[in-house]
Amino acid sequence: MELLNKLQWRYATKRFDKNRKLNSEQVNNLLQAANLAPSSFGLQPFAIVMVDDEKIKEKLSPAGFNQPQITEASHLFIFAVRTDLSDKDVDEFVERIVKTRDIVKEDIADYEKTMKSSINKRTPEQRFNWAARQAYISLGFLLSAAAMQDIDACPMEGFSNERFDEILGLKEKGFSSVAMAAAGYRSPDDAYQQNRKVRKSLDEFVIQP
């Protein structure tokens, strides 16, 4: 299976070739894959901040503990979660459904009610954590899409969310960063590419009740 071969090939790239850049089609494919990922209700309570500007990468670097991926990778894809998720987000989603599927709003009134009830019964912290879990599913889709295109990538949580939010102006937009993926092409100097992948056997990994 080609996907499994590509996933065996990929690894969390630590050093990128700074001189090699992704083209616009590759970037669009990664974003489309992330956008097509499933999310609870289909609500997508998060967004992606795409960074390819070298000056912005340099500003982000100290907030990412100066990890080389931040400045060496071609692109950074930062997953940011809605911090003020509300009925308004559901209303916008419902309108999107009505327009896309050419139906009347009344046809999904029960669905709208269920979504709002599910959101409103959660505390702000619970809403944020729920939204973050949806973002991580999308991150996985982006990483898989990268592997399918022979693009190297590294998922990253090791950065100051507060500083990233400040530098990228996310707080004012109602978002907060939770994770990111650096993407580009591995450097020949990255020793990690020589390591064999270490995983549990399926007998250990899979629990059968």
KAJO-V409219 format. One record per pair of residues at least 4 apart in sequence whose ideal C-beta (glycine too) atoms are under 8 Angstrom apart, sorted by sequence separation. I is the first residue (numbers start at 1). J is the second residue. If there is no record, write none. Layout:
# KAJO-V409219
i:I j:J
i:I j:J
This chain:
# KAJO-V409219
i:1 j:5
i:2 j:6
i:3 j:7
i:4 j:8
i:5 j:9
i:6 j:10
i:16 j:20
i:22 j:26
i:23 j:27
i:24 j:28
i:25 j:29
i:26 j:30
i:27 j:31
i:28 j:32
i:29 j:33
i:30 j:34
i:31 j:35
i:32 j:36
i:33 j:37
i:38 j:42
i:39 j:43
i:53 j:57
i:54 j:58
i:55 j:59
i:56 j:60
i:57 j:61
i:59 j:63
i:60 j:64
i:62 j:66
i:66 j:70
i:68 j:72
i:69 j:73
i:85 j:89
i:86 j:90
i:87 j:91
i:88 j:92
i:89 j:93
i:90 j:94
i:91 j:95
i:92 j:96
i:93 j:97
i:94 j:98
i:95 j:99
i:96 j:100
i:97 j:101
i:98 j:102
i:103 j:107
i:105 j:109
i:108 j:112
i:109 j:113
i:110 j:114
i:111 j:115
i:112 j:116
i:113 j:117
i:114 j:118
i:115 j:119
i:116 j:120
i:117 j:121
i:118 j:122
i:122 j:126
i:123 j:127
i:124 j:128
i:125 j:129
i:126 j:130
i:127 j:131
i:128 j:132
i:129 j:133
i:130 j:134
i:131 j:135
i:132 j:136
i:133 j:137
i:134 j:138
i:135 j:139
i:136 j:140
i:137 j:141
i:138 j:142
i:139 j:143
i:140 j:144
i:141 j:145
i:142 j:146
i:143 j:147
i:144 j:148
i:145 j:149
i:147 j:151
i:159 j:163
i:160 j:164
i:161 j:165
i:162 j:166
i:163 j:167
i:164 j:168
i:165 j:169
i:169 j:173
i:171 j:175
i:186 j:190
i:191 j:195
i:200 j:204
i:201 j:205
i:202 j:206
i:22 j:27
i:39 j:44
i:51 j:56
i:61 j:66
i:98 j:103
i:103 j:108
i:122 j:127
i:146 j:151
i:159 j:164
i:165 j:170
i:166 j:171
i:170 j:175
i:171 j:176
i:200 j:205
i:39 j:45
i:51 j:57
i:61 j:67
i:64 j:70
i:70 j:76
i:97 j:103
i:98 j:104
i:146 j:152
i:147 j:153
i:164 j:170
i:165 j:171
i:170 j:176
i:199 j:205
i:39 j:46
i:82 j:89
i:98 j:105
i:105 j:112
i:146 j:153
i:170 j:177
i:186 j:193
i:22 j:30
i:119 j:127
i:122 j:130
i:35 j:44
i:51 j:60
i:61 j:70
i:168 j:177
i:60 j:70
i:61 j:71
i:95 j:105
i:98 j:108
i:143 j:153
i:165 j:175
i:94 j:105
i:97 j:108
i:142 j:153
i:165 j:176
i:143 j:155
i:165 j:177
i:57 j:70
i:58 j:71
i:164 j:177
i:34 j:48
i:57 j:71
i:94 j:108
i:161 j:176
i:60 j:76
i:139 j:155
i:161 j:177
i:31 j:48
i:54 j:71
i:94 j:111
i:161 j:178
i:94 j:112
i:159 j:177
i:31 j:50
i:57 j:76
i:157 j:178
i:159 j:180
i:52 j:74
i:90 j:112
i:93 j:115
i:157 j:179
i:27 j:50
i:52 j:75
i:156 j:179
i:51 j:75
i:52 j:76
i:155 j:179
i:156 j:180
i:27 j:52
i:50 j:75
i:51 j:76
i:90 j:115
i:155 j:180
i:156 j:181
i:50 j:76
i:51 j:77
i:90 j:116
i:155 j:181
i:156 j:182
i:49 j:76
i:50 j:77
i:51 j:78
i:154 j:181
i:49 j:77
i:50 j:78
i:153 j:181
i:154 j:182
i:48 j:77
i:49 j:78
i:87 j:116
i:90 j:119
i:153 j:182
i:154 j:183
i:48 j:78
i:89 j:119
i:153 j:183
i:21 j:52
i:48 j:79
i:49 j:80
i:152 j:183
i:153 j:184
i:47 j:79
i:48 j:80
i:87 j:119
i:151 j:183
i:152 j:184
i:46 j:79
i:47 j:80
i:86 j:119
i:87 j:120
i:151 j:184
i:152 j:185
i:46 j:80
i:85 j:119
i:151 j:185
i:152 j:186
i:46 j:81
i:47 j:82
i:146 j:181
i:45 j:81
i:46 j:82
i:45 j:82
i:146 j:183
i:143 j:181
i:142 j:181
i:45 j:85
i:139 j:179
i:83 j:124
i:142 j:183
i:85 j:127
i:136 j:178
i:139 j:181
i:34 j:77
i:85 j:128
i:135 j:178
i:136 j:179
i:45 j:89
i:135 j:179
i:30 j:75
i:83 j:128
i:31 j:77
i:43 j:89
i:85 j:131
i:132 j:178
i:30 j:77
i:43 j:90
i:81 j:128
i:27 j:75
i:128 j:176
i:44 j:93
i:82 j:131
i:43 j:93
i:81 j:131
i:42 j:93
i:81 j:132
i:16 j:68
i:22 j:74
i:41 j:93
i:15 j:68
i:16 j:69
i:18 j:71
i:21 j:74
i:22 j:75
i:14 j:68
i:15 j:69
i:18 j:72
i:20 j:74
i:81 j:135
i:14 j:69
i:17 j:72
i:80 j:135
i:13 j:69
i:16 j:72
i:79 j:135
i:15 j:72
i:16 j:73
i:79 j:136
i:16 j:74
i:79 j:138
i:13 j:73
i:79 j:139
i:77 j:142
i:43 j:115
i:41 j:115
i:41 j:118
i:73 j:154
i:45 j:127
i:45 j:130
i:46 j:131
i:69 j:154
i:80 j:165
i:45 j:131
i:46 j:132
i:78 j:164
i:69 j:156
i:46 j:134
i:80 j:168
i:83 j:171
i:45 j:134
i:46 j:135
i:67 j:156
i:70 j:159
i:40 j:130
i:44 j:134
i:45 j:135
i:48 j:138
i:78 j:168
i:80 j:170
i:84 j:174
i:43 j:134
i:67 j:158
i:83 j:174
i:46 j:138
i:64 j:156
i:67 j:159
i:82 j:174
i:83 j:175
i:65 j:158
i:82 j:175
i:83 j:176
i:40 j:134
i:44 j:138
i:64 j:158
i:65 j:159
i:81 j:175
i:39 j:134
i:64 j:159
i:80 j:175
i:81 j:176
i:63 j:159
i:64 j:160
i:80 j:176
i:81 j:177
i:63 j:160
i:80 j:177
i:81 j:178
i:39 j:137
i:79 j:177
i:80 j:178
i:38 j:137
i:39 j:138
i:60 j:159
i:78 j:177
i:79 j:178
i:37 j:137
i:63 j:163
i:64 j:164
i:79 j:179
i:37 j:138
i:62 j:163
i:63 j:164
i:78 j:179
i:79 j:180
i:78 j:180
i:79 j:181
i:35 j:138
i:37 j:140
i:77 j:180
i:34 j:138
i:37 j:141
i:60 j:164
i:63 j:167
i:76 j:180
i:77 j:181
i:34 j:139
i:36 j:141
i:37 j:142
i:76 j:181
i:77 j:182
i:76 j:182
i:77 j:183
i:34 j:141
i:60 j:167
i:75 j:182
i:76 j:183
i:33 j:141
i:34 j:142
i:59 j:167
i:60 j:168
i:75 j:183
i:33 j:142
i:73 j:182
i:74 j:183
i:75 j:184
i:72 j:182
i:73 j:183
i:74 j:184
i:31 j:142
i:33 j:144
i:34 j:145
i:56 j:167
i:73 j:184
i:74 j:185
i:30 j:142
i:33 j:145
i:56 j:168
i:70 j:182
i:72 j:184
i:32 j:145
i:69 j:182
i:30 j:145
i:72 j:187
i:29 j:145
i:30 j:146
i:51 j:168
i:30 j:149
i:49 j:168
i:29 j:149
i:30 j:151
i:49 j:170
i:26 j:149
i:26 j:151
i:47 j:175
i:49 j:177
i:22 j:151
i:46 j:175
i:46 j:178
i:10 j:143
i:10 j:146
i:16 j:152
i:7 j:144
i:10 j:147
i:6 j:144
i:9 j:147
i:13 j:152
i:7 j:147
i:13 j:153
i:14 j:154
i:3 j:144
i:6 j:147
i:9 j:150
i:11 j:152
i:12 j:153
i:13 j:154
i:6 j:148
i:10 j:152
i:12 j:154
i:10 j:153
i:12 j:155
i:3 j:147
i:6 j:150
i:3 j:148
i:2 j:148
i:30 j:183
i:22 j:183
i:22 j:184
i:21 j:184
i:20 j:184
i:20 j:185
i:16 j:182
i:17 j:184
i:16 j:184
i:17 j:185
i:13 j:182
i:16 j:185
i:17 j:186
i:18 j:187
i:16 j:186
i:17 j:187
i:13 j:184
i:15 j:186
i:16 j:187
i:17 j:188
i:15 j:187
i:13 j:186
i:15 j:189
i:16 j:190
i:15 j:190
i:14 j:190
i:13 j:190
i:15 j:192
i:14 j:192
i:13 j:192
i:12 j:192
i:13 j:193
i:11 j:192
i:11 j:193
i:11 j:195
i:11 j:197
i:8 j:197
